[in-house]
């Protein structure tokens, strides 16, 4: 299995995976919009995407967005998306992607890595905790717009 940064040539396969990820979160399928969204993020350098590749096929991805800590005056990364194709789960792709994210965070001298997942996504939570991520219990706020 190869873990690497996504390239333009990955866009078709990556868009399908991204669409499946969005369907998991109860969004309507729209591969064209998924492709457009990812292309814009890559072109504008607004996100960093790592892919897991097995036998020349993309089987998963993770997408990071930069944010900053004013107090420490350092960059941090928000792991916003992580998805492994259903038929490829259980072979360690998520762990390898999380390892790449950790390494990338260190390489970019980041303060920390953050992620958010659905409160009822217990499978993902187990994967994160198994890989050393710590669940925060602080109260946070959100305002929908």
Secondary structure, DSSP 8 states (H G I E B T S, - for coil): -EEEE--GGGHHHHHHHHHHHHHHTT----HHHHHHHHHHHHHTT--EEEEEEETTEEEEEEEEEEEEETTTTEEEEEEEEEEE-GGGTTSSHHHHHHHHHHHHHHHTT-S-EEE---TT-HHHHHHHHHTT-----S-------
